[in-house]
Structure formats: C-alpha cells, structure tokens
C-alpha cells in the first residue's frame, strides 16, 4: 500500500493546481457529460487535504463518487481518508463486521484512487489553462 500511496502522490501533484491553498481547484472534462474536480480543502505546512469529486448530470447525486485524500508532503505520500459514505477508513477491518467492510478496504480504495487518477491523466482535458 505504501507504493500505491507514493504513486498517487506523484500523480496528484501533476493534476493539482500549482498554488495549493484552500479553495483552489482544477476540473477535468472527459467526454461530453463527465467531469472530475480536484479541490484543496485544507493546507498546512506538511499536509494538504484534497477532495476528488465526480460530476455527471445524468447520474443521481448518490451515485457520484467523492474521495477525500490527505497529502503528506514531507514523505510524498497520498492516502485516502474518506470515500463515499465512509467518513474515516480504518487500516484493517475484522470480518464479518457491522458495516460489512472488506478486511482490506482501505487498500482497495487507494488502488481505486490510482485507477481514477490515471483515467483523469489519460482521458481528461483540463477546463483551465495549464502553464
């Protein structure tokens, strides 16, 4: 999982605006109706919190993905903190559990983020000029 978090950090730094401050954002258009938005939620000396959201007018809001990611700038890692309705992902879950989480759900969500970021890089067109 550490390798995945390192690769996610490098990919996110390519997609994020250069000026990381709360409220800064960048949007990517894929096709005609699919849009992804990266928005900086928090910024401190060694960490940033970023939200990656999907916007598609053809889908109901509850089907549109939202992931919160914590960037650790000192170690150059990005870790998923929250995804969809799970506000705080645990490193590991006992199975079975009340929430029906998979034992390695946090690792799976970080791998999903890697796939999503690569999709944005390959197929997305930035809606803002990138210098």
PyMOL commands that set and color helices and strands:
alter all, ss='L'
color gray80, all
select helices_A, chain A and resi 2-15+61-63+105-123
alter helices_A, ss='H'
color red, helices_A
select strands_A, chain A and resi 25-30+34-43+47-56+66-72+77-83+125-126
alter strands_A, ss='S'
color yellow, strands_A
deselect
rebuild
show_as cartoon
